[in-house]
Amino acid sequence: MTAALGLANVVATPWRSRLIDRFGQLRVLSTLGAAHAASLVALALMPTASLAALVAVGDPRARGGSVSTRCRKK
């Protein structure tokens, strides 16, 4: 579990940093904190869900979005 968290942090840090540079620390970290809390609530409400459903809750690409396109400068 710790290794998965470490790898996820390595992957997410560049995107998080770009968003903070572009929109400001307070706005980005507040949004990320709220999204994290909402995802924990969603996971708690789905204790018998399949692994695929749990991954879909946490993966923006599964909902039709892309993290990398939100971070690109225009």
C-alpha positions, 0 to 999 in steps of 0.5 A: 500500500505504501509503495502504491501511494508513493508511485501515485505521488510521483505520477501526480506531483508534476500535474499538481505543481502545474495547476498550483503555478497556474491557478494558485496554491489555495484554489488548487489545494482546496479543490484537491482536498475536497475531491479527496474527501468526496472520493473517500466518502464514495469508497466508504459507500461502496464496500462491496463494489468490484475493483473495476468500479473502485478504479473508475471512481478514482480515475478521471480517464474512466469518466471521460476526462484527461488530467494532462489536458487540463494542465497544458498551457494555452 
